[in-house]
């Protein structure tokens, strides 16, 4: 009789006893690696959230003159300049400091029918963001403003008093 048949004969009528027998005899081989992987993922998530919430940000309102003659290439060049802040963390930064790439947010907001542009940047990159905009739009005005979303409540959105729409773009394939 094979060992598998002996297990079925001994514990076949009670699945809990059979499960306990398998766990005691070889379950650790499966359970321990799964638990280690879950613990590592939990650690990374926790340390990255901690890092993310300690990065201070600035919000700038961007006013570009109406008679602006720049093409969309200028905006593309701004994105290219800001991409220069990309940083690949080393082992220590990733696993112990929780470093994740800081994010820039570009927002188009309709405020009372008037379209307004905003950029949210980490405070230590504010000079880079300002330089990128002023290099391509020298007549632009960047004003440090308070967060316009702090006045909006979930109840206003649910009641339909304020209409909100948002999106996030992600790469389908790995970056070159």
C-alpha positions as CSV (number, residue, x, y, z in Angstrom):
1,X,0.0,0.0,0.0
2,X,1.4,3.4,-1.0
3,X,1.8,6.2,1.7
4,X,-0.9,8.2,-0.1
5,X,-3.4,5.3,0.2
6,X,-2.5,4.9,3.8
7,X,-3.3,8.5,4.5
8,X,-6.7,8.2,2.7
9,X,-7.5,5.0,4.6
10,X,-6.6,6.5,8.0
11,X,-8.0,10.0,7.6
12,X,-10.3,9.8,4.5
13,X,-13.5,10.4,6.4
14,X,-12.3,13.5,8.3
15,X,-10.8,16.3,6.1
16,X,-9.6,18.3,9.1
17,X,-7.6,15.4,10.4
18,X,-6.2,14.8,6.9
19,X,-5.3,18.4,6.5
20,X,-3.6,18.4,9.9
21,X,-1.6,15.3,9.1
22,X,-0.4,16.9,5.8
23,X,0.4,20.1,7.5
24,X,2.4,18.4,10.3
25,X,4.3,16.2,7.9
26,X,5.1,18.6,5.0
27,X,2.9,21.7,5.4
28,X,5.8,23.8,6.7
29,X,7.5,23.4,3.3
30,X,4.7,25.2,1.7
31,X,3.5,27.5,4.5
32,X,6.8,29.0,5.6
33,X,7.8,30.4,2.1
34,X,4.3,31.8,1.7
35,X,4.4,33.4,5.1
36,X,7.9,34.9,4.4
37,X,6.7,36.3,1.1
38,X,3.6,37.8,2.6
39,X,5.7,39.3,5.5
40,X,8.2,40.9,3.0
41,X,5.4,42.4,0.9
42,X,3.7,43.7,4.0
43,X,7.0,45.3,5.2
44,X,7.6,47.0,1.8
45,X,4.0,48.3,1.7
46,X,4.2,49.7,5.2
47,X,7.7,51.3,4.9
48,X,6.7,52.8,1.5
49,X,3.5,54.3,2.8
50,X,5.4,55.7,5.7
51,X,7.9,57.3,3.3
52,X,5.2,58.6,1.0
53,X,3.3,60.4,3.8
54,X,6.5,62.2,4.9
55,X,7.3,63.8,1.6
56,X,6.1,67.4,1.7
57,X,4.5,68.9,-1.5
58,X,3.9,72.3,-3.0
59,X,1.0,73.2,-5.2
60,X,1.5,75.8,-7.9
61,X,-1.1,77.5,-10.0
62,X,0.1,78.0,-13.6
63,X,-1.1,81.0,-15.6
64,X,0.0,81.0,-19.2
65,X,-0.7,84.1,-21.3
66,X,-3.5,83.7,-23.8
67,X,-1.3,84.8,-26.7
68,X,1.1,82.1,-26.1
69,X,2.6,80.7,-29.3
70,X,4.4,77.6,-27.9
71,X,3.6,74.2,-29.4
72,X,2.8,71.1,-27.4
73,X,6.5,70.2,-27.9
74,X,7.3,72.7,-25.1
75,X,5.0,70.8,-22.6
76,X,6.7,67.5,-23.7
77,X,10.1,69.1,-23.0
78,X,8.9,70.1,-19.5
79,X,8.0,66.4,-18.9
80,X,11.4,65.4,-20.1
81,X,13.1,67.8,-17.8
82,X,11.1,66.6,-14.8
83,X,12.0,63.0,-15.7
84,X,15.5,64.0,-14.9
85,X,14.6,63.6,-11.2
86,X,14.1,59.9,-11.7
87,X,16.1,58.0,-9.1
88,X,16.7,54.2,-8.8
89,X,16.9,53.3,-5.1
90,X,19.6,51.1,-3.9
91,X,19.0,48.1,-1.5
92,X,19.1,50.2,1.7
93,X,16.8,53.0,0.4
94,X,14.2,50.5,-0.9
95,X,14.1,48.0,2.0
96,X,14.9,50.3,5.1
97,X,13.9,53.8,4.1
98,X,11.0,52.8,1.9
99,X,12.1,55.0,-1.0
100,X,9.7,55.2,-3.9
101,X,9.9,57.6,-6.8
102,X,8.4,61.0,-5.9
103,X,5.5,62.0,-8.1
104,X,4.6,65.1,-9.9
105,X,0.9,65.8,-10.5
106,X,-0.4,67.9,-13.4
107,X,-4.0,69.0,-13.0
108,X,-6.5,70.8,-15.2
109,X,-9.3,72.2,-13.1
110,X,-12.5,74.0,-14.1
111,X,-13.1,76.6,-11.4
112,X,-16.4,78.4,-12.1
113,X,-16.0,77.8,-15.8
114,X,-12.4,79.1,-15.9
115,X,-9.8,76.5,-16.7
116,X,-6.8,76.5,-14.4
117,X,-3.6,74.5,-14.5
118,X,-1.9,73.2,-11.4
119,X,1.3,71.3,-10.8
120,X,1.9,69.5,-7.5
121,X,5.6,68.8,-6.8
122,X,7.7,67.6,-3.9
123,X,9.1,70.7,-2.1
124,X,12.7,69.7,-2.8
125,X,12.0,69.6,-6.6
126,X,10.2,73.0,-6.7
127,X,13.1,74.8,-8.3
128,X,13.4,72.2,-11.0
129,X,9.7,72.4,-11.7
130,X,9.8,76.2,-11.8
131,X,12.9,76.2,-14.0
132,X,11.3,73.7,-16.4
133,X,8.1,75.9,-16.8
134,X,10.0,79.2,-17.1
135,X,12.4,77.8,-19.7
136,X,9.6,77.1,-22.1
137,X,7.0,79.6,-20.9
138,X,9.0,82.7,-19.8
139,X,5.8,84.8,-19.4
140,X,4.1,82.1,-17.3
141,X,3.2,82.9,-13.7
142,X,3.6,80.2,-11.1
143,X,1.9,81.0,-7.8
144,X,2.2,79.0,-4.7
145,X,-1.4,78.2,-3.6
146,X,-3.2,76.2,-1.0
147,X,-4.7,72.8,-1.9
148,X,-8.0,73.5,-3.7
149,X,-9.3,70.0,-2.9
150,X,-9.2,70.6,0.9
151,X,-12.6,72.4,0.7
152,X,-14.3,69.6,-1.1
153,X,-16.1,66.9,1.0
154,X,-17.2,63.5,0.0
155,X,-20.8,64.5,0.8
156,X,-20.7,67.2,-1.9
157,X,-19.5,64.7,-4.4
158,X,-22.1,62.1,-3.5
159,X,-24.9,64.7,-3.6
160,X,-23.9,65.8,-7.0
161,X,-23.1,69.4,-6.0
162,X,-19.5,69.0,-7.3
163,X,-18.6,66.9,-10.4
164,X,-15.3,65.2,-10.2
165,X,-13.5,63.1,-12.7
166,X,-9.9,61.8,-12.6
167,X,-7.6,59.4,-14.2
168,X,-4.2,57.9,-13.8
169,X,-1.9,56.7,-16.6
170,X,0.4,53.7,-16.3
171,X,2.7,52.1,-18.8
172,X,1.6,48.8,-20.3
173,X,5.1,47.7,-20.9
174,X,8.4,48.2,-19.1
175,X,10.2,51.5,-19.6
176,X,13.0,51.4,-22.1
